[in-house]
Amino acid sequence: MLQNKSILSPDAIKLIEEIYGQAVYDINQIKKERDKKINDLLRGIDAKQAAAAIKEIRDLQ
Amino acid sequence: MGEKELNSLIGEKKKLEDKLSRVTSKIDKSAEAALAATQAADAKFSIVIPNISGYEIAEKHYSKEEIEKKRLEVELERINSRIEEARKVVQAAAQAAKTKFNVVVPNISGYDISEINSVERVTDQQVDQVVAESDKKVEKVIKESEPVDGGTLVI
């Protein structure tokens, strides 16, 4: 819990809510970027695995 | 009319004037008391008591200063609650962003998800940084904010 011992002005409270609002927005952006990166990586991994599996089958033939 | 009778009437008049003066004085005092009572009642009702469950204020037991102190305490609690609420939203967003990506790992040897783990590590650090920076900015605002009532309330 943040401690303060002064009665803050409405402007200060508004500013605090804006700061935290911006933090939520930034975090959600980071999460979106993370999910996109991971999805891209997964597609890449799947493609590599498929290529490796096809190679194994060809080698067996 | 004789002189005696006239003096008697003058005496009677004086008595009546004294009586009238006393009654008028009483009426004035009652009016003053009524006015004071009205002002006190108005002063009492001008205090905004926040609608917070469990918060009760017995005006007759408190001085004006004590009532003001209690009002400030409740106001402070309300402000802290708003700040805390905003912060909880940030924490919830941070927790959601740091929740591990739901990767279904196929049972294939050599399936390497280390790159995914690496991306998640970076994300976690970025989220921690955003949360820390926002807290720091808020602390600064609180520290630098001018108290509305011109003084610091120490509870």
Backbone of each chain as ProteinMPNN parsed JSONL, in Angstrom:
{"seq_chain_A": "MLQNKSILSPDAIKLIEEIYGQAVYDINQIKKERDKKINDLLRGIDAKQAAAAIKEIRDLQ", "coords_chain_A": {"N_chain_A": [[0.853, -1.198, 0.0], [0.597, 2.124, -0.902], [1.869, 4.753, 0.929], [0.727, 7.829, 2.085], [0.61, 11.015, 3.595], [-0.687, 13.272, 3.12], [-3.422, 15.25, 2.017], [-4.238, 14.768, -1.17], [-4.404, 16.778, -4.132], [-7.166, 16.991, -6.465], [-6.131, 17.077, -9.048], [-3.631, 15.882, -8.751], [-4.367, 13.296, -8.07], [-5.659, 12.558, -10.386], [-3.517, 12.611, -12.12], [-1.972, 10.518, -11.095], [-3.664, 8.372, -11.615], [-3.59, 8.48, -14.361], [-0.91, 7.858, -14.836], [-0.789, 5.197, -13.926], [-2.671, 4.162, -15.661], [-1.366, 4.456, -18.108], [0.706, 2.706, -17.615], [-0.644, 0.255, -17.559], [-1.465, 0.162, -20.23], [1.062, 0.073, -21.512], [2.04, -2.365, -20.523], [0.184, -4.16, -21.605], [0.79, -3.824, -24.299], [3.387, -4.848, -24.341], [2.809, -7.479, -23.734], [1.289, -8.209, -25.976], [3.233, -8.024, -27.978], [4.966, -9.978, -27.063], [3.37, -12.321, -27.319], [3.058, -12.352, -30.068], [5.699, -12.7, -30.951], [6.257, -15.218, -29.831], [4.379, -16.823, -31.122], [5.295, -16.587, -33.736], [7.783, -17.809, -33.416], [6.967, -20.403, -32.74], [5.752, -21.219, -35.109], [7.997, -21.294, -36.719], [9.508, -23.268, -35.406], [7.844, -25.494, -35.739], [7.938, -25.749, -38.521], [10.638, -26.368, -38.858], [10.769, -28.812, -37.481], [9.043, -30.34, -39.039], [10.431, -30.393, -41.464], [12.687, -31.769, -40.623], [11.541, -34.229, -39.956], [10.573, -35.091, -42.455], [12.989, -35.361, -43.782], [14.126, -37.466, -42.316], [12.352, -39.53, -43.008], [12.822, -39.71, -45.743], [15.489, -40.472, -45.693], [15.227, -43.008, -44.643], [14.022, -44.339, -46.701]], "CA_chain_A": [[0.0, 0.0, 0.0], [1.359, 3.365, -0.927], [1.542, 5.576, 2.091], [0.912, 9.268, 2.022], [-0.037, 11.626, 4.746], [-1.264, 14.545, 2.722], [-4.602, 15.165, 1.179], [-3.788, 15.136, -2.51], [-5.35, 17.554, -4.934], [-7.8, 16.171, -7.514], [-5.221, 17.003, -10.202], [-2.588, 14.887, -8.451], [-4.998, 11.964, -8.139], [-5.896, 12.305, -11.816], [-2.2, 12.325, -12.706], [-1.602, 9.166, -10.644], [-4.483, 7.41, -12.366], [-3.079, 8.488, -15.746], [0.377, 7.124, -14.828], [-1.098, 3.762, -13.847], [-3.378, 3.818, -16.905], [-0.33, 4.324, -19.125], [1.446, 1.47, -17.283], [-1.472, -0.875, -18.026], [-1.38, 0.162, -21.691], [2.409, -0.393, -21.883], [2.138, -3.802, -20.209], [-0.604, -4.89, -22.601], [1.56, -3.785, -25.556], [4.498, -5.8, -24.176], [2.219, -8.829, -23.798], [0.924, -8.448, -27.388], [4.48, -8.272, -28.715], [5.459, -11.299, -26.631], [2.548, -13.371, -27.916], [3.346, -12.4, -31.509], [7.035, -13.291, -31.107], [6.193, -16.644, -29.518], [3.644, -17.483, -32.218], [6.22, -16.664, -34.881], [8.788, -18.834, -33.083], [6.325, -21.72, -32.817], [5.6, -21.567, -36.539], [9.346, -21.629, -37.181], [9.893, -24.562, -34.823], [7.038, -26.518, -36.407], [8.475, -25.925, -39.873], [11.935, -27.069, -38.725], [10.469, -30.188, -37.092], [8.452, -31.018, -40.203], [11.527, -30.617, -42.413], [13.542, -32.832, -40.061], [10.803, -35.489, -40.05], [10.569, -35.474, -43.887], [14.356, -35.797, -44.101], [14.287, -38.796, -41.703], [11.579, -40.492, -43.814], [13.556, -39.879, -47.014], [16.716, -41.233, -45.411], [14.827, -44.395, -44.403], [13.559, -44.98, -47.936]], "C_chain_A": [[0.887, 1.246, 0.0], [0.936, 4.22, 0.255], [1.692, 7.053, 1.753], [0.126, 9.885, 3.161], [-0.607, 12.995, 4.416], [-2.541, 14.288, 1.948], [-4.185, 15.664, -0.196], [-4.863, 15.924, -3.239], [-5.981, 16.632, -5.976], [-6.898, 16.021, -8.741], [-4.151, 15.937, -9.998], [-3.161, 13.476, -8.557], [-5.228, 11.574, -9.601], [-4.587, 11.9, -12.49], [-1.752, 10.903, -12.346], [-2.379, 8.118, -11.439], [-4.037, 7.338, -13.831], [-1.773, 7.692, -15.841], [0.109, 5.624, -14.82], [-1.844, 3.283, -15.102], [-2.383, 3.589, -18.039], [0.457, 3.031, -18.899], [0.674, 0.249, -17.777], [-1.384, -0.986, -19.55], [-0.025, -0.404, -22.148], [2.552, -1.899, -21.662], [1.371, -4.632, -21.246], [0.096, -4.921, -23.959], [2.694, -4.809, -25.507], [3.979, -7.237, -24.342], [1.864, -9.185, -25.263], [2.164, -8.812, -28.208], [5.039, -9.649, -28.36], [4.687, -12.415, -27.334], [2.836, -13.513, -29.42], [4.691, -13.087, -31.747], [6.985, -14.804, -30.893], [5.452, -17.412, -30.623], [4.53, -17.644, -33.448], [7.261, -17.762, -34.656], [8.202, -20.236, -33.237], [6.151, -22.174, -34.267], [6.943, -22.018, -37.112], [9.781, -22.993, -36.687], [9.136, -25.691, -35.522], [7.583, -26.812, -37.803], [9.786, -26.709, -39.833], [11.706, -28.545, -38.42], [9.913, -30.984, -38.282], [9.546, -31.366, -41.23], [12.43, -31.758, -41.943], [12.859, -34.193, -40.207], [10.799, -35.995, -41.49], [11.944, -36.019, -44.283], [14.594, -37.219, -43.583], [13.59, -39.863, -42.552], [12.316, -40.778, -45.119], [14.807, -40.733, -46.82], [16.406, -42.725, -45.224], [14.492, -45.126, -45.701], [14.718, -45.549, -48.769]], "O_chain_A": [[1.803, 1.379, 0.811], [-0.255, 4.371, 0.524], [2.705, 7.46, 1.185], [-0.881, 9.346, 3.62], [-0.963, 13.771, 5.302], [-2.711, 13.247, 1.313], [-3.827, 16.829, -0.367], [-6.059, 15.761, -2.996], [-5.398, 15.608, -6.332], [-6.895, 14.978, -9.394], [-3.804, 15.193, -10.915], [-2.506, 12.572, -9.076], [-5.022, 10.427, -9.997], [-4.545, 10.983, -13.311], [-1.221, 10.179, -13.188], [-1.822, 7.111, -11.877], [-4.097, 6.281, -14.458], [-1.556, 6.949, -16.798], [0.696, 4.873, -15.599], [-1.669, 2.148, -15.545], [-2.529, 2.656, -18.83], [0.831, 2.346, -19.851], [1.257, -0.677, -18.342], [-1.245, -2.081, -20.095], [0.036, -1.244, -23.045], [3.109, -2.612, -22.496], [1.85, -5.67, -21.702], [0.013, -5.912, -24.684], [2.941, -5.535, -26.47], [4.604, -8.079, -24.986], [2.105, -10.303, -25.72], [2.16, -9.751, -29.005], [5.518, -10.385, -29.223], [5.285, -13.342, -27.88], [2.858, -14.615, -29.968], [4.817, -13.942, -32.625], [7.577, -15.573, -31.65], [5.854, -18.511, -31.004], [4.525, -18.682, -34.11], [7.582, -18.535, -35.559], [8.84, -21.136, -33.784], [6.368, -23.338, -34.606], [7.023, -22.98, -37.877], [10.35, -23.785, -37.439], [9.719, -26.722, -35.857], [7.677, -27.968, -38.215], [10.021, -27.593, -40.657], [12.346, -29.42, -39.004], [10.27, -32.143, -38.495], [9.581, -32.466, -41.781], [12.874, -32.591, -42.733], [13.506, -35.188, -40.537], [10.996, -37.187, -41.73], [12.05, -37.002, -45.017], [15.167, -38.063, -44.273], [14.133, -40.941, -42.791], [12.423, -41.927, -45.548], [15.143, -41.584, -47.643], [17.202, -43.589, -45.592], [14.648, -46.343, -45.808], [14.489, -46.119, -49.836]]}, "seq_chain_B": "MGEKELNSLIGEKKKLEDKLSRVTSKIDKSAEAALAATQAADAKFSIVIPNISGYEIAEKHYSKEEIEKKRLEVELERINSRIEEARKVVQAAAQAAKTKFNVVVPNISGYDISEINSVERVTDQQVDQVVAESDKKVEKVIKESEPVDGGTLVI", "coords_chain_B": {"N_chain_B": [[-56.272, 66.721, 37.122], [-54.505, 65.709, 39.902], [-51.306, 66.516, 41.44], [-50.232, 64.346, 42.833], [-51.554, 62.165, 41.765], [-50.62, 62.297, 39.195], [-47.866, 61.815, 39.549], [-48.045, 59.195, 40.407], [-48.977, 57.96, 38.119], [-46.826, 58.426, 36.425], [-44.897, 56.931, 37.722], [-45.983, 54.381, 37.39], [-45.825, 54.202, 34.638], [-43.083, 54.168, 34.314], [-42.452, 51.753, 35.535], [-43.706, 50.018, 33.773], [-42.215, 50.513, 31.467], [-39.704, 49.569, 32.259], [-40.3, 46.895, 32.573], [-41.014, 46.237, 29.977], [-38.575, 46.653, 28.74], [-37.026, 44.621, 29.926], [-38.352, 42.338, 28.97], [-38.013, 42.718, 26.237], [-35.245, 42.511, 26.08], [-34.942, 39.829, 26.834], [-36.234, 38.635, 24.696], [-34.524, 39.409, 22.627], [-32.206, 38.041, 23.396], [-33.085, 35.417, 23.15], [-33.507, 35.356, 20.444], [-30.922, 35.712, 19.533], [-29.781, 33.369, 20.509], [-31.266, 31.54, 19.074], [-30.441, 32.183, 16.497], [-27.731, 31.574, 16.689], [-27.935, 28.841, 17.155], [-29.079, 28.037, 14.772], [-27.04, 28.692, 12.991], [-25.079, 26.969, 13.916], [-26.283, 24.553, 13.37], [-26.425, 24.723, 10.6], [-23.716, 24.778, 10.048], [-23.004, 22.232, 10.852], [-24.402, 20.643, 9.04], [-23.137, 21.312, 6.754], [-20.91, 19.855, 6.587], [-19.435, 17.383, 4.722], [-20.188, 14.153, 4.831], [-18.691, 11.293, 3.915], [-20.111, 8.568, 2.101], [-19.446, 5.97, 3.438], [-19.382, 2.687, 4.358], [-19.865, 1.786, 7.697], [-18.777, 4.044, 8.687], [-19.253, 6.355, 11.083], [-20.386, 9.336, 12.597], [-20.549, 11.19, 15.437], [-21.723, 14.101, 15.958], [-22.228, 15.643, 18.238], [-20.43, 14.78, 20.087], [-17.985, 15.553, 19.235], [-15.516, 18.058, 18.645], [-15.365, 20.894, 16.405], [-12.894, 20.817, 15.167], [-12.145, 18.185, 15.521], [-14.073, 16.883, 14.042], [-13.406, 17.821, 11.537], [-10.899, 16.696, 11.298], [-11.576, 14.016, 11.215], [-13.026, 14.012, 8.869], [-11.004, 14.565, 7.065], [-9.447, 12.309, 7.436], [-11.107, 10.315, 6.393], [-11.278, 11.211, 3.789], [-8.633, 10.935, 3.021], [-8.408, 8.173, 3.178], [-10.127, 7.466, 1.148], [-8.793, 8.517, -1.061], [-6.398, 7.07, -0.987], [-7.478, 4.597, -1.445], [-8.414, 4.856, -4.057], [-5.993, 5.191, -5.416], [-4.757, 2.798, -4.803], [-6.496, 1.035, -6.015], [-6.106, 1.653, -8.72], [-3.499, 0.839, -8.908], [-3.73, -1.874, -8.457], [-4.924, -2.708, -10.795], [-2.834, -2.378, -12.554], [-1.086, -4.288, -11.515], [-2.555, -6.613, -12.009], [-2.592, -6.621, -14.79], [0.121, -6.894, -15.22], [0.565, -9.403, -14.136], [-0.925, -10.97, -15.869], [0.522, -10.573, -18.215], [2.856, -11.794, -17.521], [2.216, -14.398, -17.254], [2.854, -17.713, -18.181], [3.263, -18.546, -21.597], [0.909, -20.507, -23.258], [2.135, -23.195, -24.371], [1.857, -25.967, -26.359], [3.774, -28.632, -26.22], [5.024, -30.74, -28.589], [5.581, -34.262, -28.498], [8.291, -34.722, -29.454], [11.589, -35.532, -30.023], [14.185, -33.219, -29.463], [12.732, -30.995, -29.83], [12.866, -27.747, -29.508], [12.281, -25.34, -27.148], [13.61, -23.27, -26.081], [14.017, -20.719, -27.075], [11.543, -19.591, -26.835], [11.267, -19.515, -24.08], [13.242, -17.67, -23.603], [12.192, -15.344, -24.776], [10.058, -14.965, -23.057], [11.386, -14.427, -20.673], [12.544, -11.944, -21.212], [10.239, -10.429, -21.596], [9.108, -10.561, -19.02], [10.983, -9.076, -17.59], [10.693, -6.581, -18.814], [8.063, -5.962, -18.111], [8.254, -5.873, -15.311], [9.869, -3.663, -15.114], [8.241, -1.609, -16.156], [6.195, -1.574, -14.213], [7.669, -0.884, -11.915], [8.65, 1.628, -12.67], [6.283, 3.086, -12.953], [5.311, 3.065, -10.341], [7.337, 4.52, -9.135], [7.049, 7.026, -10.376], [4.526, 7.708, -9.407], [5.006, 7.844, -6.662], [6.62, 10.068, -6.676], [4.847, 12.049, -7.545], [3.106, 12.081, -5.367], [4.843, 12.878, -3.354], [5.601, 15.415, -4.212], [3.249, 16.771, -4.388], [1.129, 19.469, -3.533], [-0.425, 19.819, -0.426], [-3.946, 19.917, -0.228], [-5.347, 21.16, 1.825], [-3.549, 22.852, 2.822], [-1.852, 21.981, 4.764], [-0.218, 19.307, 6.526], [-1.69, 16.281, 7.153], [-1.522, 14.388, 9.929], [-2.013, 11.227, 10.89]], "CA_chain_B": [[-55.461, 65.656, 37.757], [-53.641, 66.264, 40.934], [-49.86, 66.211, 41.321], [-50.015, 63.016, 43.396], [-52.054, 61.193, 40.788], [-49.71, 62.36, 38.045], [-46.641, 61.106, 39.951], [-48.367, 57.766, 40.439], [-49.046, 57.497, 36.714], [-45.445, 58.438, 35.9], [-44.25, 55.754, 38.334], [-46.552, 53.196, 36.707], [-45.271, 54.2, 33.275], [-41.673, 53.77, 34.43], [-42.436, 50.312, 35.801], [-44.058, 49.326, 32.516], [-41.076, 50.655, 30.546], [-38.668, 48.635, 32.729], [-40.754, 45.538, 32.271], [-40.909, 46.083, 28.515], [-37.153, 46.561, 28.43], [-36.573, 43.276, 30.316], [-38.943, 41.371, 28.033], [-37.337, 42.91, 24.941], [-33.907, 41.949, 26.226], [-35.083, 38.366, 26.791], [-36.562, 38.252, 23.303], [-33.297, 39.563, 21.843], [-31.295, 36.939, 23.739], [-33.635, 34.198, 22.544], [-33.264, 35.446, 18.995], [-29.485, 35.465, 19.344], [-29.568, 31.934, 20.727], [-31.864, 30.836, 17.93], [-29.561, 32.427, 15.349], [-26.511, 30.784, 16.92], [-28.294, 27.431, 16.976], [-29.278, 27.832, 13.325], [-25.713, 28.706, 12.35], [-24.398, 25.724, 14.303], [-26.92, 23.467, 12.612], [-25.982, 24.871, 9.207], [-22.303, 24.374, 10.002], [-22.979, 20.773, 10.98], [-24.861, 19.991, 7.82], [-22.272, 21.616, 5.617], [-19.818, 18.874, 6.563], [-19.786, 16.281, 3.843], [-19.805, 12.863, 5.4], [-18.689, 10.337, 2.806], [-20.979, 7.418, 2.297], [-18.595, 4.787, 3.589], [-20.004, 1.774, 5.301], [-19.195, 1.679, 8.982], [-18.273, 5.331, 9.137], [-20.278, 7.077, 11.813], [-19.828, 10.508, 13.257], [-21.504, 11.736, 16.398], [-21.301, 15.505, 16.027], [-22.308, 16.25, 19.564], [-19.295, 14.35, 20.897], [-16.73, 16.013, 18.655], [-15.36, 19.486, 18.364], [-15.297, 21.164, 14.963], [-11.576, 20.376, 14.683], [-12.142, 16.715, 15.476], [-14.902, 16.488, 12.901], [-12.61, 18.121, 10.34], [-9.832, 15.688, 11.25], [-12.185, 12.759, 10.763], [-13.371, 14.166, 7.454], [-9.748, 14.434, 6.322], [-9.043, 10.897, 7.503], [-11.931, 9.563, 5.439], [-10.87, 11.667, 2.457], [-7.334, 10.298, 2.783], [-8.679, 6.751, 2.947], [-10.761, 7.372, -0.168], [-7.743, 8.77, -2.052], [-5.515, 5.895, -0.984], [-8.219, 3.493, -2.039], [-8.416, 5.082, -5.518], [-4.635, 4.93, -5.907], [-4.526, 1.356, -4.664], [-7.33, 0.39, -7.04], [-5.403, 1.844, -9.998], [-2.277, 0.029, -8.86], [-4.128, -3.282, -8.58], [-5.172, -2.957, -12.221], [-1.491, -2.535, -13.138], [-0.55, -5.585, -11.083], [-3.288, -7.674, -12.701], [-2.096, -6.621, -16.174], [1.487, -7.432, -15.164], [0.464, -10.847, -13.889], [-1.402, -11.574, -17.118], [1.621, -10.527, -19.192], [3.94, -12.692, -17.083], [1.747, -15.789, -17.246], [3.573, -18.434, -19.232], [2.537, -18.789, -22.833], [0.436, -21.893, -23.222], [2.718, -23.901, -25.519], [1.702, -27.432, -26.348], [5.043, -29.134, -26.766], [4.851, -32.088, -29.129], [6.531, -35.238, -27.949], [9.287, -35.005, -30.492], [12.891, -35.223, -29.438], [14.878, -32.089, -30.077], [11.838, -29.837, -29.979], [13.533, -26.761, -28.643], [11.48, -24.143, -26.843], [14.441, -22.343, -25.297], [13.833, -19.358, -27.594], [10.283, -19.102, -26.246], [11.6, -19.17, -22.687], [14.048, -16.451, -23.64], [11.261, -14.231, -25.039], [9.277, -14.756, -21.823], [12.261, -13.787, -19.677], [12.665, -10.521, -21.582], [8.931, -9.816, -21.321], [8.971, -10.411, -17.56], [11.837, -7.949, -17.162], [10.077, -5.33, -19.306], [6.863, -5.71, -17.296], [8.722, -5.446, -13.976], [10.398, -2.299, -15.261], [7.09, -0.692, -16.312], [5.53, -1.468, -12.905], [8.555, -0.139, -11.002], [8.704, 3.03, -13.095], [5.004, 3.749, -12.657], [5.293, 3.283, -8.88], [8.292, 5.586, -8.846], [6.424, 8.282, -10.812], [3.417, 7.993, -8.48], [5.614, 8.282, -5.397], [7.122, 11.429, -6.915], [3.667, 12.932, -7.566], [2.619, 12.187, -3.978], [5.833, 13.634, -2.598], [5.67, 16.814, -4.651], [1.924, 17.383, -4.429], [0.806, 20.427, -2.468], [-1.639, 19.425, 0.27], [-5.099, 20.774, -0.539], [-5.764, 21.94, 2.983], [-2.454, 23.724, 3.238], [-1.066, 21.401, 5.844], [-0.092, 17.86, 6.454], [-2.532, 15.588, 8.139], [-0.829, 13.256, 10.534], [-3.002, 10.38, 11.559]], "C_chain_B": [[-54.488, 66.298, 38.749], [-52.192, 65.826, 40.749], [-49.532, 64.789, 41.787], [-50.392, 61.923, 42.376], [-51.109, 61.117, 39.574], [-48.408, 61.588, 38.338], [-46.853, 59.597, 39.948], [-48.382, 57.19, 39.025], [-47.649, 57.423, 36.09], [-44.674, 57.22, 36.41], [-44.698, 54.473, 37.65], [-45.936, 53.032, 35.308], [-43.812, 53.691, 33.287], [-41.55, 52.253, 34.641], [-42.707, 49.524, 34.522], [-42.9, 49.37, 31.509], [-39.942, 49.682, 30.923], [-39.017, 47.205, 32.344], [-40.595, 45.241, 30.77], [-39.448, 45.89, 28.094], [-36.606, 45.155, 28.749], [-37.07, 42.216, 29.325], [-38.245, 41.458, 26.673], [-35.935, 42.284, 24.963], [-33.93, 40.421, 26.144], [-35.335, 37.886, 25.366], [-35.302, 38.326, 22.44], [-32.332, 38.405, 22.092], [-31.771, 35.631, 23.119], [-33.352, 34.187, 21.046], [-31.797, 35.161, 18.688], [-29.178, 33.971, 19.472], [-30.095, 31.127, 19.548], [-30.974, 30.967, 16.698], [-28.284, 31.584, 15.462], [-26.782, 29.307, 16.665], [-28.462, 27.104, 15.491], [-27.932, 27.761, 12.611], [-24.956, 27.419, 12.65], [-24.963, 24.554, 13.503], [-26.477, 23.518, 11.158], [-24.543, 24.395, 9.058], [-22.203, 22.856, 10.038], [-23.344, 20.116, 9.65], [-24.014, 20.323, 6.612], [-21.101, 20.648, 5.543], [-20.259, 17.687, 5.708], [-19.274, 14.987, 4.464], [-19.836, 11.84, 4.266], [-19.529, 9.107, 3.133], [-20.137, 6.14, 2.332], [-19.189, 3.932, 4.68], [-19.197, 1.728, 6.605], [-18.681, 2.999, 9.516], [-19.399, 6.101, 9.807], [-19.636, 8.267, 12.495], [-20.893, 11.094, 14.181], [-21.093, 13.167, 16.677], [-21.259, 16.046, 17.449], [-21.116, 15.879, 20.452], [-17.967, 14.904, 20.388], [-16.702, 17.533, 18.504], [-15.28, 19.646, 16.85], [-13.986, 20.633, 14.373], [-11.537, 18.851, 14.541], [-12.951, 16.201, 14.286], [-14.114, 16.7, 11.607], [-11.509, 17.071, 10.171], [-10.398, 14.368, 10.713], [-12.546, 12.835, 9.287], [-12.123, 13.981, 6.588], [-9.261, 12.985, 6.308], [-9.797, 10.069, 6.461], [-11.544, 9.92, 4.013], [-9.551, 10.998, 2.063], [-7.514, 8.818, 2.437], [-9.245, 6.548, 1.538], [-9.704, 7.555, -1.276], [-6.812, 7.562, -2.155], [-6.178, 4.72, -1.672], [-8.24, 3.624, -3.568], [-7.053, 4.755, -6.116], [-4.365, 3.428, -5.909], [-5.287, 0.579, -5.735], [-6.636, 0.458, -8.399], [-4.165, 0.953, -10.054], [-2.596, -1.458, -9.03], [-4.38, -3.653, -10.045], [-3.83, -3.185, -12.935], [-0.927, -3.915, -12.784], [-1.231, -6.749, -11.808], [-2.807, -7.79, -14.141], [-0.698, -7.239, -16.228], [1.457, -8.944, -14.994], [0.03, -11.57, -15.173], [-0.276, -11.642, -18.147], [2.733, -11.508, -18.83], [3.499, -14.156, -17.004], [2.374, -16.502, -18.433], [2.671, -18.689, -20.44], [2.161, -20.268, -22.88], [0.909, -22.657, -24.475], [2.486, -25.399, -25.362], [2.946, -27.995, -27.037], [4.838, -30.554, -27.292], [5.932, -33.023, -28.575], [7.513, -35.673, -29.031], [10.646, -34.629, -29.914], [13.521, -34.051, -30.19], [13.996, -30.876, -30.285], [12.281, -28.775, -28.993], [12.656, -25.523, -28.406], [12.283, -23.124, -26.021], [14.274, -20.89, -25.76], [12.555, -18.736, -27.016], [10.54, -18.681, -24.793], [12.375, -17.856, -22.626], [13.158, -15.219, -23.856], [10.483, -13.917, -23.756], [10.111, -14.067, -20.737], [12.366, -12.286, -19.941], [11.358, -9.793, -21.252], [8.757, -9.555, -19.825], [9.774, -9.209, -17.053], [11.216, -6.61, -17.573], [8.869, -4.954, -18.447], [7.257, -5.209, -15.903], [9.194, -3.993, -14.021], [9.26, -1.276, -15.372], [6.404, -0.479, -14.959], [6.365, -0.611, -11.95], [8.587, 1.343, -11.354], [7.409, 3.766, -12.765], [4.889, 4.028, -11.155], [6.186, 4.465, -8.489], [7.699, 6.959, -9.198], [5.319, 8.691, -9.845], [3.955, 8.491, -7.135], [6.073, 9.744, -5.501], [5.945, 12.423, -6.884], [3.17, 13.161, -6.141], [3.545, 13.085, -3.156], [5.783, 15.125, -2.929], [4.329, 17.527, -4.631], [1.706, 18.308, -3.244], [-0.456, 19.946, -1.756], [-2.759, 20.433, 0.032], [-5.437, 21.701, 0.618], [-4.641, 22.766, 3.569], [-1.617, 23.178, 4.369], [-0.998, 19.904, 5.689], [-0.918, 17.231, 7.56], [-1.76, 14.395, 8.677], [-1.847, 12.452, 11.324], [-2.3, 9.447, 12.527]], "O_chain_B": [[-53.78, 67.263, 38.461], [-51.896, 64.892, 40.003], [-48.673, 64.118, 41.216], [-49.68, 60.942, 42.165], [-50.843, 60.05, 39.022], [-47.92, 60.822, 37.507], [-45.98, 58.827, 39.548], [-47.877, 56.096, 38.77], [-47.33, 56.501, 35.34], [-43.924, 56.574, 35.679], [-43.888, 53.591, 37.366], [-45.587, 51.937, 34.865], [-43.381, 52.922, 32.428], [-40.71, 51.575, 34.049], [-42.053, 48.525, 34.224], [-42.641, 48.399, 30.797], [-39.313, 49.065, 30.064], [-38.186, 46.43, 31.87], [-40.124, 44.18, 30.36], [-39.134, 45.083, 27.219], [-35.844, 44.577, 27.974], [-36.325, 41.33, 28.905], [-37.929, 40.447, 26.046], [-35.506, 41.629, 24.013], [-33.088, 39.798, 25.497], [-34.759, 36.905, 24.895], [-35.037, 37.437, 21.63], [-31.729, 37.86, 21.168], [-30.97, 34.837, 22.625], [-33.007, 33.158, 20.464], [-31.469, 34.47, 17.723], [-28.436, 33.393, 18.677], [-29.468, 30.173, 19.088], [-30.774, 30.008, 15.954], [-27.824, 30.976, 14.496], [-25.977, 28.611, 16.046], [-28.046, 26.046, 15.019], [-27.704, 26.907, 11.755], [-24.288, 26.851, 11.786], [-24.229, 23.689, 13.027], [-26.186, 22.486, 10.553], [-24.188, 23.713, 8.096], [-21.394, 22.268, 9.32], [-22.694, 19.173, 9.199], [-24.149, 19.695, 5.562], [-20.377, 20.623, 4.547], [-21.304, 17.079, 5.94], [-18.068, 14.776, 4.595], [-20.901, 11.556, 3.718], [-19.632, 8.679, 4.282], [-20.124, 5.351, 1.388], [-19.463, 4.4, 5.785], [-17.97, 1.64, 6.578], [-18.208, 3.079, 10.649], [-20.385, 6.457, 9.162], [-18.481, 8.208, 12.918], [-21.99, 11.446, 13.748], [-20.232, 13.428, 17.517], [-20.365, 16.81, 17.811], [-20.824, 16.56, 21.435], [-16.936, 14.741, 21.041], [-17.721, 18.182, 18.27], [-15.147, 18.67, 16.112], [-13.949, 20.087, 13.271], [-10.982, 18.308, 13.586], [-12.579, 15.233, 13.622], [-14.15, 15.867, 10.701], [-11.223, 16.621, 9.062], [-9.785, 13.701, 9.879], [-12.396, 11.863, 8.546], [-12.162, 13.341, 5.537], [-8.734, 12.501, 5.306], [-9.218, 9.245, 5.753], [-11.486, 9.056, 3.138], [-9.377, 10.555, 0.927], [-6.865, 8.287, 1.535], [-8.894, 5.598, 0.837], [-9.717, 6.85, -2.286], [-6.483, 7.097, -3.247], [-5.536, 3.95, -2.385], [-8.103, 2.632, -4.283], [-6.957, 4.132, -7.173], [-3.828, 2.868, -6.865], [-4.788, -0.403, -6.285], [-6.577, -0.528, -9.134], [-3.827, 0.391, -11.096], [-1.842, -2.202, -9.657], [-4.086, -4.769, -10.474], [-3.707, -4.057, -13.795], [-0.37, -4.612, -13.632], [-0.589, -7.734, -12.173], [-2.632, -8.892, -14.661], [-0.37, -7.997, -17.141], [2.225, -9.67, -15.626], [0.549, -12.634, -15.511], [-0.132, -12.634, -18.861], [3.457, -11.994, -19.699], [4.306, -15.042, -16.722], [2.422, -15.971, -19.543], [1.488, -19.002, -20.308], [2.968, -21.149, -22.586], [0.202, -22.752, -25.478], [2.871, -26.006, -24.363], [3.139, -27.856, -28.245], [4.514, -31.462, -26.527], [7.039, -32.602, -28.237], [7.547, -36.83, -29.45], [10.822, -33.534, -29.381], [13.389, -33.932, -31.408], [14.426, -29.862, -30.835], [12.083, -28.907, -27.785], [12.339, -24.774, -29.33], [11.722, -22.247, -25.364], [14.372, -19.956, -24.965], [12.491, -17.537, -26.747], [10.084, -17.628, -24.348], [12.186, -17.045, -21.719], [13.34, -14.189, -23.208], [10.277, -12.753, -23.413], [9.606, -13.236, -19.983], [12.289, -11.47, -19.023], [11.368, -8.69, -20.704], [8.321, -8.48, -19.415], [9.312, -8.438, -16.212], [11.208, -5.646, -16.808], [8.674, -3.789, -18.1], [6.678, -4.255, -15.385], [8.955, -3.21, -13.102], [9.312, -0.211, -14.758], [6.07, 0.649, -14.598], [5.84, 0.269, -11.268], [8.556, 2.205, -10.475], [7.433, 4.924, -12.348], [4.428, 5.094, -10.748], [5.837, 5.283, -7.638], [7.824, 7.918, -8.437], [5.185, 9.866, -9.503], [3.425, 9.436, -6.552], [5.938, 10.532, -4.565], [6.037, 13.491, -6.28], [2.854, 14.287, -5.756], [3.099, 13.927, -2.377], [5.904, 15.979, -2.05], [4.264, 18.739, -4.832], [2.048, 17.982, -2.107], [-1.464, 19.688, -2.414], [-2.544, 21.644, 0.085], [-5.769, 22.87, 0.422], [-4.756, 23.311, 4.667], [-0.743, 23.879, 4.88], [-1.646, 19.319, 4.822], [-0.841, 17.609, 8.729], [-1.395, 13.494, 7.922], [-2.45, 12.932, 12.283], [-2.953, 8.647, 13.196]]}, "name": "protein", "num_of_chains": 2, "seq": "MLQNKSILSPDAIKLIEEIYGQAVYDINQIKKERDKKINDLLRGIDAKQAAAAIKEIRDLQMGEKELNSLIGEKKKLEDKLSRVTSKIDKSAEAALAATQAADAKFSIVIPNISGYEIAEKHYSKEEIEKKRLEVELERINSRIEEARKVVQAAAQAAKTKFNVVVPNISGYDISEINSVERVTDQQVDQVVAESDKKVEKVIKESEPVDGGTLVI"}
